[in-house]
Amino acid sequence: MDNKRFENMDGVKTLKSFKQLRQWRKERNAKIKDLSYTVPACETKRIDFLRSNRTETSITWIGHSSFLIQMNGINLLTDPVWADRMGFAKRLAAPGLRLEELPPIDAVLLSHSHYDHMDMRTLRSFRQAQLFVPAGLSGKLRAKGFARVTELSWWEHAQLGGLELHFVPAQHWTRRTLLDTNRSHWGGWVIQPALQGEERGAVYFAGDSGYFPGFRRIGERFAIRYALMPIGAYEPEWFMSAQHVTPEEAVQAYLDVRGDVFIPMHYGAFRLADDTPKEALDRLTAEWTRRQLSEQALRILQHGETLT
């Protein structure tokens, strides 16, 4: 058995002690939060377009970190999670598309193995798809009956039809049981046409990450058009900062990767920390305004909304 444990860049540690976890839980019990805001569901879902599209690049937000990405006639899903609950907590808003509304899925891209990014019940709906996963995760999935699994390390890439799928660094950690902490890696994905022209056509799916120098390195290597950036699960910041960016840090990360369009994610579906979806969005838009960034470059999607 491979006993390798994966690490972050520069040896940054993200794991917290039991004492720190207890302190967070104590703080949470003292907070009063308004959870009335729900991410809206798109009323004009483009189901027929998504099923017939073979030419246009499109990005549809399912919820949390789950996206349907269409490029060069290939249908991709990122971190597909259709679960109704995460632990004991009920989902805050329904997925933007039902499973039966999806077009045929060619491949699934996983950023890491945490339950809010890798839901085994959902994955079983895509047994026929090719899975692209971080290093250390393929054995677990093959043991679960998934035959088509490609495992990549940071900066490696695979080709799928006319696409290149690049696995890029993030600052995070993994665990699904008490015994497998950091036994598989974590990261993001850059999706781009295999033959790059002058157009900035890459989609960057950041996965789950704290703020780190890797964002700038990603921006130096790729011409990113759309940056799908996490903005939630950051509070309390003393506990979460190494593993989850704040909305303000997400804006800086977007600038670091030199993206053209910012699409926020990782909020609104599950309550993983103490921040609320409304707080995350308010801080994001306030930072966007403070930095005087283009209004057209920030695309806040509804659940089920498609950007082309």
N, C-alpha and C positions, 0 to 999 in steps of 0.2 A: 504493500500500500504506500502511495506517495504521501509523505508527511510534510510536504512543503506548505509553508504559510506565506501568504502574499503580503506585501507592504505598500505603503504610499510612497510617493516621491519624497526624498529627503528624510525618510524615516518618520514622518509625521504620524503620531498616534491618535486614534479616534475613540478607543474603548474607554469607558468610564468605570469607576469603582462602584461597588454596591452602596457605599456611603453616599456617593454623588447621586446615584439613582434615587435613593430615599429622600435626599434633599429636594430633588426636582419634584417628586410626588407630593412632598409636603407643601411646596410652593404652589403646585397646581391646585390643591384642595383649597387654597386661600384665594384663588382668583375667581372673579365673576366675569364670564364671557358671554357676549351676544352671538348666538349661533343661528340667528334667524335668517341670515343671508344665504341663499343657495345659488350656485352658478346656474344661469338660465340654460334651458334646453333649446336648441335651435328649432324653430318652427318650420324652417324651409330646408330640411335635409335633402341632399342631392343623391338619393339612392340610385336612381336610374343612371345618372352620370357616372357614379363610382363603379357601377357594374359594367359599364360599356367603355369607360375611358382606357385608351391604349396609347395616348400620345402626350397628354398634358401632365405636368408635375402638379400633384395636389397633396394637401396635408389636411387631414380630418382629425379633430381632437375627440377621442372617445371619453377621456377623463383621466385624471391623475397623470401618469406617464405613458398612457396608452394612446398611440396614434396609428391611424392608417395613412401610410405614405405611398403614393403612386408616382413612379418615375420610370421612363423608358418602357412603359407597358408592363411593369412588374409591380405587384402588390405586396407591400411589407407591413408588418405590425411590429410596433415597439412595446416591450414590456406589457403584454396583454393581460389585463386583470378585469374580469367581469364579476368578481366576487361581491356578494351582498354585504359581507361583513369583513372587518379586519380585526381579528381577535374578538373581543366582546363588543366592539363598537360597530353600529350599523352604518352602512354607507350613507354619506351625506346627500348624494345626488346620483341618479341612475346613469349608467353608461350612455353616451351620446348616440350610439348605434346598438341595436340588438345584434347578437351573433348572426342571426339569419338574414340580416340586412347587408352583411359584408359581401364584397366580391370574393372570388376564390383567392386564397392567400398563398403566395409563392414562398414566402420566408418570414420567419419571426426573429427579431433581434432582441436579445436580452442584455440588459446592462449589468445586472448582478442578481444574486439569489434571494434577497430579502422578500418577504411574503407579499409586500405591496408592489413588487415588480415581477415576481415569478410565482404565479398562482397555478398549481398543478392541475386543478380542476379545469381551469380555462385552457391551459396548454393542451389538454387531451382533445380539445375540439380542433386542434391543428396538427394532428399526428402525420398528415400527409405533407405538411410543409417542411422546408429545410429550416433547421434551427442554427443560428449563429450565436455563439455564447462565449463568455470569458474563459480564460485558461482555468483549468481545475474543475469545470462544471460538466463536461461532456460525459464523464463516467457515471455521474449521478443520474443524468437524463437517460442514458442508454439503459441503465438498470431499471428505469421506469418504463421502458418499452419504446423509446424514441430512437429510431434507426438512423435518421438523417441529421446528424449533429456535426457541426464544424466548430472547432475551438480555436480561439485566437488570443494571442498575447498583445500587450500594448504596442502600437504602431504597426502591427501586422494587418494585412488586408486579404480579402477573398473576392473573387469575381462571381457574380450571379447575372447571367445573361449579359446585358450591356451596362451593368452597374459594377462599381467598386465599392465594397463595404469595408471601411477602415475602423478598426477598434482602437480607440484613443484613451489616454489616461483620465482618471477622475481621482478625487480625494475622498475616500469612503472606507467601507469595511463590509464584511459579510458574516452572516451566521443564520442557520436554520435550526440547529440543535445545539445542545450544550457542548458537543464534542467537535464541531466543525468550524469553529471561528477562523475566518480568513483562509480557509482551505481552498476557496475559489476566489478569482479576482473580481474586479469591478471596473467600470469604465463607461465611455460613451461611444457613439458611432457617428462617423461621417459617411454620408451616402452621396455618391457622385457618379455621373456618367463615366464609363471607362475611357472614352475619348473626349477629353476636356477641350472645349474651344475657348473663345474669348469670353463667353458669358460666365458670370459667377453663378454656378448652378448647384452647388453642394448644399445638402441639408445636414445640419449638425444637431444630433440628439444627445444632450449632455448627460442623460441618466441622472444620477444622484451624486452630489459632490459638495464639499466645502470649497471655499475660495482658495486657489493655489496657483503657482506659476505655470502649471500645465496649460491653462487657458491661453496664455500668450503664445506658447509653443504650438498649440493647435492652430491658432490664427496665422502663424508664420508658414505653416505647411499647406493650408487649404484655402481655397477661395469660397467662403461660406456665404450663401444667399440667405438661408433661413436658419436662425439659431433658436432651438427649442430648449428653453432654460427653466430650471426649477426655481420656484420662489417661495415655497411653503415648508413647514416643519422646521422653523428656525428658532422658536421660542421655548425655553429660555436660552438666550444666546450663549451664556457661559457654559451650557451643557451641549448645545447643538452645533456651535460654530465650526468645529473641525470637520463635520460631516455634512452639513447643510448650509448653503449660502443664504444670507438674508436677501430680501428684495433689492436692497441697494448694492450688495455684492454681486447679485445676478446681473444688474445693469453694467457694472464694471467688467464682469466676465464677458458679457456680450460685446463690449468695446474691445476687450482683449482679443477675442477671436475674430474681430473685424467683420462681424456679421452685418448684413443689410437690413434684415427684418427680425425683430425679437418676438417670439411667441412664448408666453409664460405657460408653465405646466407645474405639476407636482403640488397642486392645491385643489381644494374644492370637492374631493371625493372621499377622503378618509381623514379623520382627526388623529394625526400621528404625534403632534406636539401641542403646545398651548396656544399658538397663534390661530386665528380664524381666517377663512378665505377672504373676507372683507378687509381685514387688517393687512393681509399680504398684498392685495390689489391696491389698497390706498397708499401703502408705502412705495409700491412700484411706480404708480402714476406720479406721486409726489417727487420721487427721485428723477423720473423722466423729465418732469417740468423743471426741476431745479437745474438740471444739466442742459436744458434747452435743446433737447433732442427732437428730431422730426416726429410729428404726430403720426405720419404715414408709416413710419418704421416700427411702430408698436402695434401689434395685432393681437388683441385680447379676444380669444375665440370663445364661443359658447360651446357647450357639450353637443357634439354632433355637427358642428359647423365645419364647412370645407373651404379652405383657402386655395385658390388656383393662381 
